[in-house]
Amino acid sequence: MRKKVERKDNIQSVTLTIYAKDGRKLEIPLELWHVTAVCEMLGLQVDTINLDSYSMRNKEQIDEIMEMHYYARKNWYSKKQDNPK
C-alpha cells in the first residue's frame, strides 16, 4: 500500500497552457499527480514553496528518458495482449 506523502509547498493549482499561432489558447487543469508525472519525465525541479526558480534536464537527457518510456510501454502493452484477463 502506498504511503501518502505530506506536501510542503505553496501550490494552489497547476494549469498546462497551450498557445496556438493563431492566438487561441487552451488551458488544461492538472492534478498534482499529473505534475509529478510530467516533472519525472522532464527532469523538472520547481521551488514549490517560493516559486522563484526551476531547472530542467536538457533535450538529449529527455530524449533518452522518453526512449526508455516508449520501450517500457511497448513491452507492457505486448505482455498485456499475451495475457488478457
C-alpha positions as CSV (number, residue, x, y, z in Angstrom):
1,M,0.0,0.0,0.0
2,R,1.3,3.4,-0.9
3,K,2.2,5.8,1.9
4,K,0.6,9.2,1.5
5,V,3.3,11.9,1.4
6,E,2.5,15.1,3.1
7,R,3.2,18.0,0.7
8,K,5.0,21.0,2.0
9,D,4.5,23.5,-0.8
10,N,2.6,26.6,-1.8
11,I,0.7,25.2,-4.8
12,Q,-3.0,26.0,-5.2
13,S,-3.4,24.8,-8.7
14,V,-1.5,23.9,-11.9
15,T,-2.5,24.5,-15.5
16,L,-0.9,23.5,-18.7
17,T,-1.4,26.3,-21.2
18,I,-1.0,25.7,-25.0
19,Y,-0.8,28.9,-27.1
20,A,-1.7,28.5,-30.8
21,K,-0.1,30.6,-33.5
22,D,-3.5,32.0,-34.4
23,G,-3.9,33.4,-31.0
24,R,-6.1,30.7,-29.5
25,K,-5.3,29.4,-26.0
26,L,-6.1,26.1,-24.4
27,E,-5.8,25.8,-20.6
28,I,-5.7,22.3,-19.2
29,P,-6.1,22.0,-15.4
30,L,-3.7,19.4,-13.9
31,E,-3.9,17.5,-10.7
32,L,-0.8,17.2,-8.5
33,W,-0.2,13.6,-9.6
34,H,-0.1,14.8,-13.3
35,V,2.5,17.4,-12.3
36,T,4.6,14.7,-10.6
37,A,4.5,12.5,-13.7
38,V,5.4,15.4,-16.0
39,C,8.2,16.5,-13.7
40,E,9.6,13.0,-13.6
41,M,9.7,12.7,-17.4
42,L,11.2,16.2,-18.0
43,G,13.5,16.2,-15.0
44,L,11.8,19.3,-13.9
45,Q,12.5,20.6,-10.4
46,V,10.5,23.6,-9.2
47,D,10.8,25.5,-6.0
48,T,7.2,24.9,-5.0
49,I,7.5,26.8,-1.7
50,N,8.7,30.2,-3.1
51,L,8.0,29.6,-6.8
52,D,11.2,31.6,-7.6
53,S,13.2,29.0,-9.6
54,Y,13.2,25.9,-11.6
55,S,15.6,23.6,-13.5
56,M,15.0,21.0,-16.2
57,R,17.1,18.4,-18.0
58,N,18.4,19.1,-21.4
59,K,16.8,17.7,-24.6
60,E,19.3,14.9,-25.0
61,Q,18.6,13.6,-21.5
62,I,14.8,13.9,-22.0
63,D,15.1,12.0,-25.3
64,E,16.9,9.1,-23.5
65,I,14.2,9.0,-20.9
66,M,11.4,9.1,-23.4
67,E,13.0,6.3,-25.4
68,M,13.0,4.2,-22.2
69,H,9.4,5.2,-21.5
70,Y,8.2,4.2,-25.0
71,Y,10.1,0.9,-24.8
72,A,8.6,0.1,-21.4
73,R,5.1,1.0,-22.7
74,K,5.5,-1.2,-25.8
75,N,6.7,-4.2,-23.7
76,W,3.9,-3.7,-21.2
77,Y,1.2,-3.5,-23.9
78,S,2.7,-6.6,-25.6
79,K,2.6,-8.5,-22.3
80,K,-1.0,-7.4,-21.7
81,Q,-2.0,-8.6,-25.1
82,D,-0.4,-12.0,-24.5
83,N,-2.1,-12.4,-21.0
84,P,-5.6,-10.9,-21.2
85,K,-7.7,-11.1,-18.1
